[in-house]
């Protein structure tokens, strides 16, 4: 008969159980200590990586405004300002000087004039500030309007809200921390009081550093597709010609600058989600998992628009987005795309108000964005699942040298 452990006749069994329990507890304590040490080491590595992200600095001064060529950032905020009617060249010059000084400080991780302690302890987190001028501002100043700033045409399926479009000044803030980028916008808004006010503003997000393998990994949009795989890169043949205004460009104050098209693009996600993955890939022209073109290869393999299936059908279909957007389909047109996803709740019908804050830099919008969008609006299968709801166009002048301010060449030409 097996006795109860608390009976004297089972003292030996009690001692055996106690020794076993002691060994088990000791093993558990050792494992827990090892796990704690491992977790502590992992936490220390993560903390160091976070500090590194916070301390990263993208210099403000340079040949080009930093936001044009900066790598992907986790957070973006775009604001359009209208100058007050009474403001003339002198007042705008004062504003641009104040903004330039603030941008230099904030991108270096230093407080701007008048800052409180809101961002104490925060690094610059790769903050960039990029300022552009709208055609309406140039007309306000009595300055000639470059031909490249001609209004964008209307495109099929556009649903443009004029109250959230246009503007005298456009400012793009990007950073790897939401507090840093929001504070930069707040600083610019404060410094603009009396000279300019916000016409509209929109915020978006992208992939955080470390969320996917590699800092330069292509982010995904809310349709689940890698977004930007076909972007040109500095050093590519024709990059400067297509993205930056050349040394003989007109007007002179835009030489080395770029033109920025902004579009808020709502994605019809509920309709998109009803499609099979295979159909989504056919519409885009790329694999959803790797971003590789359906003509074969990996994400950055050049498109082979002539590639066929064994049955003779095109690997990248006639209406596929990448085919219709490709330079080969648009007389060589190339733009530098940047974008941030946005999710602004739901619309009255219950569908998500979500999509992409699309930005494109180019040397000439007429031969860049406009040429491409005219084709996409008519022939791109993806156009049935998106709607353009906001639009703006800005001339982004070249970058600053130390001691000078944004737009100084323009202001001195007046």
C-alpha positions in Angstrom: 0.0 0.0 0.0 1.3 3.4 -0.8 1.4 5.5 2.3 0.5 9.2 2.6 3.7 11.4 2.4 3.0 12.8 5.8 3.1 9.4 7.5 6.3 8.4 9.5 6.6 5.2 7.6 7.4 7.2 4.4 10.2 9.4 5.7 12.7 8.1 3.1 10.2 8.8 0.3 9.7 12.3 1.7 13.5 12.9 1.6 13.6 11.7 -2.0 10.8 14.0 -3.1 12.4 16.9 -1.3 15.7 16.3 -3.1 13.9 16.1 -6.4 12.0 19.3 -5.7 15.2 21.1 -4.6 16.9 20.1 -7.9 13.9 21.1 -9.9 13.6 24.5 -8.2 17.4 25.0 -8.5 17.1 24.3 -12.3 14.2 26.6 -12.7 16.0 29.4 -10.8 19.1 28.9 -13.0 17.0 28.9 -16.2 15.2 32.0 -15.0 18.4 33.8 -14.2 19.8 32.9 -17.6 16.6 34.0 -19.3 16.7 37.3 -17.3 20.4 37.8 -18.3 19.5 37.1 -21.9 16.5 39.4 -21.8 18.7 42.1 -20.2 21.3 41.8 -22.9 18.6 42.0 -25.6 17.0 44.9 -23.9 20.4 46.7 -23.7 21.0 46.1 -27.4 17.5 47.3 -28.2 18.0 50.4 -26.0 21.3 51.2 -27.8 19.6 50.8 -31.2 16.9 53.1 -30.0 19.4 55.7 -28.8 21.2 55.4 -32.1 18.0 56.1 -34.0 17.2 59.1 -31.8 20.7 60.6 -32.3 20.8 60.2 -36.1 21.2 63.6 -37.8 20.7 64.6 -41.4 22.5 67.9 -42.0 20.2 70.8 -42.9 22.7 72.7 -45.1 23.7 71.2 -48.5 23.3 71.6 -52.2 19.8 70.3 -52.0 17.1 70.5 -49.3 17.7 67.3 -47.2 14.2 66.0 -47.5 14.5 65.5 -51.3 17.1 62.7 -51.1 16.7 61.6 -47.5 16.0 57.9 -46.8 12.6 56.6 -45.7 11.4 57.9 -42.3 8.8 56.5 -39.9 6.7 59.6 -39.7 5.8 62.4 -42.0 3.8 65.6 -41.7 2.9 67.9 -44.6 1.5 71.4 -44.0 0.5 74.1 -46.5 0.6 77.7 -45.3 -1.0 80.8 -46.8 0.7 84.1 -46.2 -1.3 86.9 -44.7 -2.5 89.5 -47.3 -0.5 92.3 -45.7 2.8 90.4 -45.9 5.2 91.5 -48.6 8.8 90.5 -49.5 10.4 91.9 -46.3 7.9 90.0 -44.1 8.3 86.8 -46.0 12.1 87.2 -45.8 11.9 87.5 -42.0 9.7 84.4 -41.9 12.1 82.3 -44.0 15.1 83.4 -41.9 13.2 82.3 -38.7 12.2 79.0 -40.3 15.8 78.4 -41.5 17.3 79.1 -38.1 14.7 76.8 -36.4 15.3 74.0 -39.0 19.1 74.2 -38.5 18.6 73.9 -34.7 16.0 71.2 -34.7 17.7 68.9 -37.2 20.8 69.1 -35.1 18.9 68.2 -31.9 19.0 71.7 -30.4 16.0 73.7 -29.3 14.6 76.4 -31.6 14.2 79.9 -30.2 11.3 80.1 -27.8 11.1 76.3 -27.2 10.0 75.0 -23.9 11.1 71.7 -22.5 8.8 69.6 -24.6 11.5 67.8 -26.5 14.2 67.8 -23.8 16.0 64.5 -24.0 15.0 63.9 -27.6 17.6 63.7 -30.4 16.9 64.8 -33.9 15.8 61.4 -35.0 16.7 62.0 -38.6 14.5 65.1 -38.8 14.3 66.8 -42.2 12.5 70.0 -43.1 11.8 70.8 -46.8 10.1 74.1 -47.9 8.5 74.8 -51.2 6.8 77.8 -52.8 3.5 77.7 -54.6 2.6 79.7 -57.7 0.1 81.7 -55.6 3.0 82.9 -53.4 5.0 84.1 -56.4 2.0 85.9 -57.8 1.5 87.5 -54.4 5.1 88.8 -54.4 4.9 89.9 -58.0 7.6 87.4 -59.1 7.5 85.5 -62.4 5.9 82.1 -62.1 8.0 79.3 -63.7 6.3 77.4 -66.5 6.9 74.2 -64.4 4.5 75.6 -61.8 1.5 75.6 -64.2 -1.5 74.1 -62.5 -1.9 70.3 -62.7 -4.7 69.3 -65.0 -7.8 67.4 -63.8 -7.5 63.6 -64.2 -10.3 61.0 -64.5 -11.6 59.8 -61.2 -10.2 62.8 -59.3 -12.3 63.8 -56.3 -10.2 66.9 -55.3 -11.1 68.8 -52.1 -10.0 72.3 -52.9 -10.1 73.2 -49.2 -7.2 70.7 -48.7 -5.3 71.5 -51.8 -2.9 74.2 -53.0 -1.2 76.7 -50.7 1.4 79.5 -50.8 4.1 77.6 -48.9 4.4 73.8 -48.5 6.5 72.3 -45.7 7.4 68.6 -45.4 8.6 67.3 -42.1 10.0 63.8 -41.7 11.6 62.0 -38.8 11.9 58.6 -37.1 10.0 59.9 -34.0 6.4 61.2 -34.0 7.1 63.7 -31.2 10.0 65.2 -33.0 8.2 65.7 -36.3 5.0 67.1 -34.6 7.1 69.5 -32.5 8.8 70.7 -35.7 5.5 71.5 -37.3 4.3 73.2 -34.1 7.5 75.3 -34.0 7.0 76.5 -37.6 3.4 77.3 -37.0 4.3 79.4 -33.9 7.1 81.3 -35.8 4.7 82.0 -38.7 2.1 83.9 -36.6 1.3 87.2 -38.1 3.0 86.3 -41.4 1.3 83.0 -42.4 -1.3 80.5 -41.2 -1.9 76.8 -41.9 -4.2 76.2 -44.8 -4.2 72.4 -44.3 -2.1 69.7 -42.8 -1.9 66.0 -43.0 0.2 63.4 -41.2 1.3 59.9 -42.2 3.4 57.0 -41.2 5.7 54.4 -42.7 7.8 51.4 -41.6 9.8 52.0 -38.4 13.5 51.3 -38.5 14.0 47.8 -37.3 10.5 46.6 -38.1 11.8 44.9 -41.2 15.3 43.6 -42.1 17.5 46.5 -43.2 17.1 50.2 -42.7 16.7 50.7 -46.5 14.1 48.0 -46.9 11.2 49.2 -49.0 8.1 49.9 -46.9 4.6 48.5 -47.6 1.5 50.5 -48.2 -1.9 49.8 -46.8 -2.7 47.6 -49.8 0.1 45.3 -48.6 2.4 46.1 -51.5 6.0 47.1 -51.3 5.8 50.8 -52.3 8.8 52.4 -54.1 10.6 49.4 -55.5 11.1 51.1 -58.9 12.3 54.4 -57.5 15.4 55.9 -59.1 18.5 56.3 -57.0 21.2 59.0 -56.9 23.9 57.9 -59.3 21.5 56.2 -61.7 21.9 57.4 -65.3 19.7 60.5 -65.8 18.9 60.9 -62.1 19.9 64.5 -61.8 18.4 65.4 -65.1 15.0 63.9 -64.2 14.8 64.9 -60.5 16.8 68.2 -60.1 16.6 71.4 -62.0 19.8 71.8 -64.1 22.5 74.5 -63.9 20.9 76.3 -66.9 17.3 76.0 -65.5 14.9 78.9 -65.4 14.4 80.7 -63.1 17.9 80.9 -61.7 16.8 80.5 -58.0 15.5 77.0 -58.8 18.8 75.6 -60.1 19.6 72.6 -58.0 16.1 72.5 -56.7 13.1 70.2 -57.6 9.4 70.4 -58.1 7.2 68.6 -55.6 3.8 67.2 -56.4 1.6 66.3 -53.4 -1.5 64.1 -53.7 -3.7 62.5 -51.1 -4.7 59.2 -52.5 -7.6 57.3 -50.8 -7.4 53.6 -51.3 -10.7 51.7 -51.7 -9.4 49.0 -49.3 -12.7 47.2 -48.7 -13.0 46.6 -52.5 -9.3 45.7 -52.8 -9.6 43.1 -50.0 -12.2 41.2 -51.9 -9.7 40.3 -54.6 -7.5 37.2 -54.5 -3.8 37.7 -53.9 -3.1 36.5 -57.4 -5.5 39.1 -58.9 -3.9 41.8 -56.7 -0.5 40.9 -58.0 -1.7 41.0 -61.6 -3.1 44.5 -61.1 0.1 45.7 -59.6 2.5 43.7 -61.7 4.6 42.5 -58.8 4.6 39.7 -56.3 3.0 40.8 -53.0 5.5 39.0 -50.8 8.8 39.9 -52.3 8.0 42.8 -54.6 9.6 41.0 -57.5 8.1 41.9 -60.9 5.9 39.2 -62.5 8.5 39.0 -65.3 10.9 37.3 -62.8 13.8 38.0 -60.6 13.9 39.8 -57.3 12.5 43.1 -56.1 15.0 45.3 -57.9 15.3 43.3 -61.0 14.4 45.6 -64.0 11.0 45.0 -65.5 10.9 42.8 -68.6 7.8 44.2 -70.3 8.2 41.8 -73.2 8.3 38.6 -71.0 5.6 36.1 -71.7 4.0 33.1 -70.1 4.3 29.7 -71.9 0.8 30.3 -73.3 2.0 33.5 -75.0 0.3 35.9 -72.5 2.3 38.8 -71.1 3.8 38.1 -67.7 3.1 41.7 -66.7 -0.4 42.4 -68.1 -1.4 45.3 -70.4 -3.1 47.2 -67.5 -0.6 46.4 -64.7 0.3 49.4 -62.7 4.1 48.9 -63.1 3.7 48.7 -66.9 1.7 51.8 -67.1 4.0 53.7 -64.8 7.2 52.5 -66.3 9.5 55.1 -68.1 9.2 52.9 -71.3 5.5 53.6 -71.3 5.8 57.3 -70.7 8.5 58.6 -73.1 11.2 58.1 -70.4 9.4 60.0 -67.6 11.0 59.4 -64.2 10.0 60.8 -60.8 11.3 60.3 -57.3 8.4 59.0 -55.3 8.0 59.4 -51.5 5.0 58.5 -49.5 3.4 58.0 -46.1 0.4 55.9 -45.4 -2.5 57.6 -43.6 -5.5 56.2 -41.7 -8.0 58.9 -40.8 -10.9 56.8 -39.4 -14.0 55.8 -41.4 -16.2 57.7 -43.8 -20.0 58.0 -43.3 -20.6 54.8 -45.3 -18.3 52.9 -42.9 -15.4 52.5 -45.4 -11.9 53.3 -44.2 -10.6 56.8 -45.0 -7.1 55.5 -45.6 -4.4 55.5 -48.2 -1.3 57.3 -49.2 0.1 60.8 -48.9 1.9 60.6 -52.2 4.8 63.0 -53.0 6.9 63.1 -56.1 10.1 65.1 -56.8 11.0 65.9 -60.4 12.7 68.6 -62.6 9.5 69.3 -64.5 6.0 68.1 -63.4 4.7 68.4 -67.0 7.0 65.8 -68.4 7.1 63.9 -65.1 4.1 63.4 -62.9 1.5 64.8 -65.3 2.6 62.6 -68.2 2.6 59.5 -66.0 -0.7 60.3 -64.3 -2.5 60.9 -67.6 -1.7 57.4 -68.6 -2.4 55.8 -65.2 -5.8 57.5 -64.9 -6.9 56.0 -68.2 -5.1 52.6 -68.6 -3.9 51.5 -65.1 -6.0 48.7 -63.6 -5.1 50.0 -60.1 -6.9 53.3 -60.8 -10.2 51.6 -60.1 -9.2 51.1 -56.5 -7.9 54.6 -55.6 -9.2 58.2 -55.6 -7.1 61.3 -55.6 -8.7 63.7 -53.0 -6.1 66.5 -52.5 -3.5 68.1 -54.8 -0.7 70.6 -54.5 2.4 71.7 -56.4 5.4 73.5 -55.0 8.8 74.7 -56.3 11.4 73.4 -53.8 14.5 75.7 -54.2 18.0 74.4 -53.7 19.5 73.9 -50.3 21.2 76.4 -48.1 24.8 77.2 -47.4 25.7 78.2 -43.8 24.8 81.8 -43.1 22.1 81.9 -45.8 18.4 81.2 -45.5 15.9 79.2 -47.5 14.7 80.9 -50.7 17.3 83.7 -50.3 18.1 83.6 -54.0 14.4 84.2 -54.8 14.0 87.0 -52.3 17.1 88.8 -53.6 15.8 88.6 -57.1 12.7 90.6 -56.4 
